[in-house]
Amino acid sequence: MEGTIITCMSIGVYAHALTRGNKYIVKKEDRDKYRITGNHGKAVWISKAHFIEGDIEVPYLERWKLMMIQRSLIWWR
């Protein structure tokens, strides 16, 4: 599976090496992890759980707004 493109879905504890949504080329593959060249330029083994196979566009939330809705309680007898 060498040379396969994978897309990062979550960075976990690898913020120094991964960016969510970035594509990486698999250098080597083990049963449960990939060896890739991270953002910092070094080869690292990272769990497959952080990736999806293929050149996939990952949606991300640009902004959000929390709206509080007040509800009045009505007691029925």
C-alpha positions in Angstrom: 0.0 0.0 0.0 3.0 2.2 -0.4 2.3 5.5 -2.1 -1.4 5.5 -1.1 -3.0 8.9 -0.3 -4.7 9.2 3.1 -6.6 12.1 4.6 -6.3 13.2 8.2 -9.7 13.1 10.0 -8.4 13.9 13.6 -5.1 15.0 15.0 -5.3 13.4 18.5 -2.0 14.1 20.3 -0.2 14.6 17.0 -0.7 18.4 16.6 3.0 18.7 15.9 2.8 16.3 12.9 -0.8 16.4 11.6 -3.4 18.9 10.3 -7.0 17.8 10.0 -8.0 17.7 6.4 -4.4 17.4 5.1 -3.5 14.6 2.7 -0.4 12.4 3.4 1.4 9.7 1.3 1.8 6.4 3.0 5.5 5.4 3.2 4.8 2.1 5.0 1.9 0.4 6.5 1.5 -1.9 9.5 -1.6 -3.7 10.7 -3.0 -0.7 12.7 -0.8 2.2 11.7 0.7 4.2 8.8 4.2 5.6 8.4 3.9 9.1 6.9 6.0 12.2 6.7 4.4 14.6 9.1 4.1 18.4 8.8 7.4 18.7 10.7 9.2 16.9 8.0 9.9 13.7 10.0 8.7 10.2 9.3 6.2 9.0 12.1 4.1 6.0 12.8 0.5 7.1 13.5 -2.7 5.0 14.2 -5.0 4.4 11.2 -7.8 5.6 13.4 -6.8 9.2 12.6 -7.1 8.8 8.8 -9.5 7.8 6.0 -8.2 6.3 2.8 -8.2 8.5 -0.3 -8.1 12.2 -1.3 -11.2 13.2 0.7 -12.4 16.8 1.4 -13.0 17.1 5.1 -15.8 19.5 6.2 -15.0 21.9 9.0 -17.0 24.3 11.0 -16.0 27.9 10.4 -18.1 29.5 13.1 -21.1 28.8 15.3 -23.5 30.7 17.5 -25.0 29.5 20.7 -28.6 30.6 21.1 -30.3 30.2 24.4 -34.0 29.5 24.2 -36.1 30.3 27.3 -39.0 28.1 28.0 -41.6 28.8 30.6 -42.9 26.0 32.6 -46.7 25.6 32.6 -48.1 23.5 35.4 -51.4 21.7 34.7 -53.7 20.6 37.4 
